[in-house]
Amino acid sequence: MVNRLRNSFNSFCFGLPFLLMFLIFPVSFAVAESDITLSLDAQEHYSDNFYRGETNEIEVYTTIIKPGITARAWTDRSSLLFAYSPTFNYYNDDSDTVDASEDDFVGHELTLMAETTLFERLKLSLTDVFQETREPGTYDELTQSARDREKYRINQVSPFLTYDFAEKLTAILGYRYEVYNYADSENSYEHRGYFTLRYHLDDRNSLEVEEQYWTREYPTNPDYDSSQVKLIFRRELSDFLKCEIGGGYHDREFESGAVGVRDFDGFVYRVALTGESDISRLFLGYRKNLNDVSKGTTYFEAHRVTLNAEHSCLEKLRCSLGGYYQKNDYEATTREDEIWNGSVGIKYWILDWLSAGISYEYTDRDSNIVGESYKENRVYGNIKFEYSTAARK
């Protein structure tokens, strides 16, 4: 009975954005500007250690076919976006111990976004994101180095209200319901509330207080309650560069009597330098926090430094460079991990609607627990077709 009610609630939350879009976004999009973009992305991946084993390294070739459609419509007061991409994944290996083709699957990526200005100072936005994948780090970048390739689904429904009290003061109130559904392992559910108060000191500086409260529930693993308060200062250093410095306090309490977990309370941080122009993008950041989702009780405190840079040259060529360093300190055990990652790539537009790219990525995880270390080299290649009706007008 409980599972039936839970499944009904999940279905209701998935369909809720469709219902609300018709009820509270009354703008007639018949007179709106619109765009439909069709795409087809063909990718080939190679990994020399696909299952990320410490000793038994298995080479796997992956072919991905990803068609997609994105539809947008907008007026002066409202906007609506729908995007969907089925992802066909095919694996091939030369190993005698495993058959990677058994992991072949069709993934899905679906995004719905709607936004409208209800009154002069009040804005309502609604987002629904659904994804089915095997990539461990799709949900949380702190878990990118996990070796598990189990298929899972994520569905997030998020309504937000933004109110401008005055020219310099903005309040944001939001809620997110999330379902994290594994094919075989234990599922989890999250309810999260957001409240943000942002004060614009002047045209280039702002100060923000951000509060979050959330609960994560498992059928058998320990549930927990979390609360986090952060103070964030943002400054525009130039027309290209922006910086952000934030810090706060995170408190996490697990259900009474839970085994294998430990309550946490401590300071968390985020420092970032971002840049964006017509031809270049930059992100350099440091963050310290806990991972939110665990298979079992593997919660850890992570220190992560990330660098991503892109630059376009010769009009049709884009070069990228990225990577991160992350140190994981597990809460209830003596385990510690250090992860180094680096990547480089190029993308070339053969025509306005046709591009090709190739990239290389290296990951090295060093753990003090036997069997948890690995090294992996990955090579990616793709060719992508995109057709936009707005671009053709």
C-alpha positions in Angstrom: 0.0 0.0 0.0 2.8 2.4 0.9 4.7 1.7 -2.4 1.5 2.2 -4.3 0.9 5.6 -2.7 4.6 6.5 -3.3 4.4 5.5 -7.0 1.2 7.6 -7.4 2.9 10.6 -5.8 5.9 10.2 -8.0 3.7 10.1 -11.1 1.8 13.1 -9.9 5.1 15.1 -9.4 6.2 14.1 -12.9 3.0 15.3 -14.4 2.6 18.4 -12.2 4.7 20.7 -14.4 2.5 19.9 -17.4 -0.6 20.8 -15.4 0.8 24.0 -14.0 2.1 25.2 -17.3 -1.5 25.2 -18.6 -3.0 26.7 -15.4 -0.6 29.4 -14.5 1.1 30.3 -17.8 -1.9 31.8 -19.6 0.1 33.8 -22.2 -1.0 33.0 -25.7 2.1 31.6 -27.4 0.3 31.8 -30.8 1.8 35.3 -31.1 5.1 34.5 -29.4 8.5 34.1 -31.0 9.5 30.5 -31.2 12.3 28.1 -32.3 12.5 24.3 -32.9 16.0 22.8 -33.0 16.6 19.3 -34.3 19.9 17.5 -33.6 21.7 14.2 -34.1 24.9 13.5 -32.2 27.0 10.4 -33.1 29.7 9.6 -30.5 32.5 7.1 -30.2 34.2 6.6 -26.8 37.2 4.5 -25.8 38.2 3.6 -22.2 41.2 1.5 -21.2 39.6 0.8 -17.8 35.9 1.2 -18.3 34.9 -0.6 -15.0 37.6 1.3 -13.1 39.3 -1.7 -11.6 42.5 -1.5 -9.6 44.1 -4.5 -11.3 41.6 -6.0 -13.8 41.5 -3.3 -16.4 39.0 -3.9 -19.3 39.0 -1.9 -22.5 35.6 -0.9 -23.8 34.4 0.9 -26.9 31.1 2.8 -26.6 28.9 3.9 -29.5 26.3 6.6 -28.6 23.6 7.8 -31.0 21.7 10.7 -29.6 18.9 12.4 -31.5 17.2 15.4 -29.9 14.5 18.0 -30.2 14.3 21.4 -28.4 11.3 23.6 -28.7 11.2 27.1 -27.3 8.6 29.9 -27.2 8.8 33.3 -25.5 7.2 36.6 -25.1 8.1 39.8 -23.2 6.6 38.2 -20.0 6.9 34.5 -20.4 9.0 31.7 -21.8 8.6 27.9 -22.3 11.2 25.3 -23.2 10.8 21.6 -23.9 13.9 19.4 -24.7 14.1 15.6 -25.2 16.9 13.3 -26.2 16.8 9.5 -26.2 20.4 8.2 -25.9 21.2 4.8 -27.5 24.3 3.3 -25.8 26.2 0.3 -27.3 29.2 -1.3 -25.7 31.9 -3.6 -27.1 35.0 -5.2 -25.5 37.7 -7.7 -26.1 37.7 -9.3 -22.6 37.1 -12.9 -21.8 35.8 -12.2 -18.3 32.9 -9.8 -19.0 30.4 -9.0 -21.8 30.1 -5.3 -21.9 27.2 -5.5 -24.4 25.0 -6.7 -21.6 25.0 -3.1 -20.4 23.6 -1.8 -23.6 20.7 0.5 -22.8 18.5 3.4 -24.1 18.8 6.4 -21.8 16.6 9.5 -21.7 17.0 13.2 -21.1 13.9 15.3 -20.7 13.8 19.0 -19.6 10.7 21.2 -19.1 11.2 24.9 -18.2 8.6 27.6 -17.8 8.8 31.1 -16.5 6.4 34.0 -16.3 6.1 37.4 -14.7 2.9 37.3 -12.7 3.1 40.9 -11.5 5.6 43.7 -12.0 7.9 42.4 -9.3 6.9 38.7 -9.0 8.3 36.0 -11.2 7.3 32.3 -11.2 9.5 29.6 -12.7 9.0 25.8 -12.9 11.5 23.2 -14.0 11.2 19.4 -14.4 14.3 17.4 -15.3 14.3 13.7 -15.9 17.3 11.6 -16.8 18.1 7.9 -17.2 21.8 7.0 -17.4 24.7 4.8 -16.2 27.1 7.6 -15.5 27.9 7.8 -11.7 28.5 11.5 -11.6 25.5 12.8 -13.6 23.6 13.8 -10.4 26.5 15.0 -8.2 29.9 16.0 -9.5 31.4 14.9 -6.2 30.7 11.2 -7.2 32.2 11.4 -10.7 35.0 8.9 -9.9 32.6 6.1 -8.7 33.1 2.9 -10.6 29.5 1.7 -10.5 27.8 1.5 -13.9 24.3 0.6 -12.6 21.5 2.2 -14.6 19.4 4.7 -12.6 16.8 7.5 -13.1 16.6 11.0 -11.7 13.5 13.1 -11.7 13.6 16.6 -10.2 10.6 19.0 -10.0 11.4 22.5 -8.9 9.0 25.5 -8.6 10.5 28.9 -7.6 9.2 32.3 -6.8 11.3 35.5 -7.2 10.2 38.8 -5.8 11.9 42.2 -6.1 11.1 44.1 -3.0 13.0 47.1 -4.3 15.7 48.0 -6.8 18.4 46.5 -4.7 16.6 43.7 -2.7 15.5 40.3 -4.1 14.0 37.3 -2.4 13.8 33.8 -3.8 11.6 31.0 -2.4 11.8 27.5 -3.9 11.2 23.8 -3.4 12.5 20.7 -5.0 11.2 17.2 -5.0 13.6 14.5 -6.2 13.4 10.8 -7.0 16.6 8.9 -7.3 15.7 5.4 -8.7 18.2 2.6 -9.3 17.6 -0.5 -11.4 18.7 -2.8 -8.6 20.0 -0.8 -5.6 18.0 1.1 -3.0 16.0 4.2 -4.2 15.9 7.5 -2.3 13.7 10.6 -2.2 14.4 14.2 -1.3 12.3 17.2 -0.3 14.4 20.4 -0.3 13.3 24.0 0.5 15.3 27.1 -0.5 15.2 30.6 0.7 17.6 33.3 -0.7 17.8 37.0 0.2 20.0 39.0 -2.2 21.1 42.6 -1.7 22.7 44.5 -4.6 25.2 46.9 -3.0 25.8 48.6 -6.4 26.0 47.7 -10.1 29.0 45.3 -9.6 28.6 44.0 -6.0 26.0 41.9 -4.3 25.6 40.1 -1.0 23.4 37.0 -0.5 22.1 34.9 2.3 21.2 31.4 1.2 19.3 28.9 3.4 18.5 25.3 2.5 16.6 22.6 4.4 16.2 19.1 3.1 15.4 15.5 4.1 16.5 12.4 2.2 14.6 9.1 2.7 15.6 5.5 2.0 13.5 2.4 2.4 16.2 0.7 4.6 19.3 2.8 4.6 19.5 5.6 7.2 17.4 8.7 6.5 18.9 12.1 7.3 17.9 15.8 7.8 20.2 18.6 6.6 20.3 22.3 7.0 22.7 24.7 5.5 23.2 28.5 5.8 25.7 30.4 3.6 26.7 34.0 3.2 27.9 34.7 -0.4 29.6 37.8 -1.8 29.7 38.4 -5.6 31.6 41.0 -7.5 32.0 41.8 -11.2 35.7 42.4 -11.6 35.4 43.4 -15.3 33.0 43.0 -18.2 34.5 39.4 -18.5 35.5 38.3 -15.0 33.2 37.7 -12.0 34.2 36.4 -8.6 32.2 34.7 -5.8 33.2 34.0 -2.2 30.9 32.1 0.0 30.9 30.2 3.3 28.5 28.8 5.8 27.5 26.1 8.1 26.1 22.6 7.3 24.4 20.4 9.8 23.4 16.8 9.0 21.7 14.5 11.4 20.9 10.8 10.7 17.9 9.0 12.1 18.4 7.9 15.7 20.2 4.6 16.1 21.5 4.4 12.5 24.6 2.2 12.0 27.5 3.0 9.7 26.9 6.8 9.5 27.9 9.7 11.6 26.2 13.1 12.2 28.1 16.0 10.7 28.3 19.7 11.5 30.9 22.0 10.2 31.8 24.9 7.9 31.4 24.6 4.1 33.0 26.9 1.4 32.7 27.9 -2.2 35.1 30.3 -4.0 34.8 30.8 -7.8 36.2 32.9 -10.6 34.1 32.9 -13.8 34.5 34.6 -17.2 32.4 34.7 -20.3 32.6 36.5 -23.6 31.6 35.8 -27.2 34.7 33.7 -27.7 35.9 32.6 -24.3 34.7 30.9 -21.1 36.5 30.3 -17.8 35.6 28.7 -14.5 38.0 28.3 -11.6 36.5 27.2 -8.3 37.0 25.6 -4.9 34.3 24.0 -2.9 34.1 22.0 0.4 30.9 20.1 1.3 29.3 16.6 1.7 27.9 14.4 -1.0 24.1 14.2 -0.8 23.3 10.7 -2.2 24.9 7.4 -1.1 24.5 3.8 -2.2 24.7 2.4 1.3 26.4 4.6 3.8 29.4 6.0 1.9 29.1 9.7 2.8 32.3 11.8 2.6 33.5 15.4 3.0 35.0 16.6 -0.3 37.5 19.3 -1.1 37.4 20.0 -4.8 39.3 22.4 -7.1 38.0 22.7 -10.6 39.3 24.4 -13.8 37.4 24.6 -17.1 38.4 26.9 -20.0 37.2 27.3 -23.5 38.3 29.6 -26.3 37.2 30.0 -29.9 39.6 30.9 -32.6 39.6 31.1 -36.4 35.8 31.6 -36.0 35.0 27.8 -36.4 37.5 26.2 -34.0 36.9 25.8 -30.2 39.6 24.6 -27.8 38.9 23.4 -24.3 41.0 22.5 -21.3 39.7 21.3 -17.9 40.2 19.1 -14.9 39.9 18.9 -11.2 41.5 17.7 -8.0 39.4 16.3 -5.2 40.1 14.8 -1.8 37.4 12.7 -0.1 37.4 12.1 3.7 34.8 9.5 4.5 32.8 10.3 7.6 32.3 6.9 9.3 35.5 5.1 8.2 39.3 5.8 7.8 39.0 5.8 4.0 40.6 8.7 2.1 40.7 9.2 -1.7 42.6 11.6 -3.8 41.4 12.1 -7.4 43.3 13.9 -10.2 41.5 14.5 -13.5 42.5 16.4 -16.7 41.0 16.8 -20.1 41.7 18.6 -23.4 39.6 18.8 -26.6 38.9 20.6 -29.8 35.6 21.2 -31.7 35.4 22.3 -35.3 32.3 23.7 -37.1 32.4 22.2 -40.6 29.2 24.1 -41.5 26.9 26.3 -39.4 24.8 23.2 -38.7 27.5 20.5 -38.6 30.4 20.1 -36.1 33.0 17.5 -35.2 35.1 17.1 -32.1 37.7 15.0 -30.3 38.9 15.0 -26.7 41.1 13.1 -24.2 40.6 12.6 -20.5 42.8 11.1 -17.8 41.7 10.2 -14.3 43.8 8.9 -11.4 42.1 7.9 -8.1 44.4 7.0 -5.2 42.7 5.4 -2.1 44.1 4.0 1.1 41.5 1.2 0.8 42.6 -1.9 -1.3 40.7 -2.2 -4.5 39.4 1.4 -4.7 42.3 3.0 -6.6 42.4 3.1 -10.4 43.7 4.9 -13.5 41.7 5.5 -16.7 42.4 7.0 -20.1 39.4 8.0 -22.2 39.2 9.3 -25.8 36.0 10.8 -27.2 35.0 11.6 -30.8 31.8 12.9 -32.1 30.0 14.5 -35.1 26.9 16.5 -34.5 24.1 17.9 -36.7 21.9 20.8 -35.5 19.1 22.5 -37.4 17.3 25.5 -35.9 14.2 27.1 -37.5 15.0 30.5 -35.9 18.5 30.4 -37.4 17.1 29.8 -40.8 14.6 32.7 -40.8 
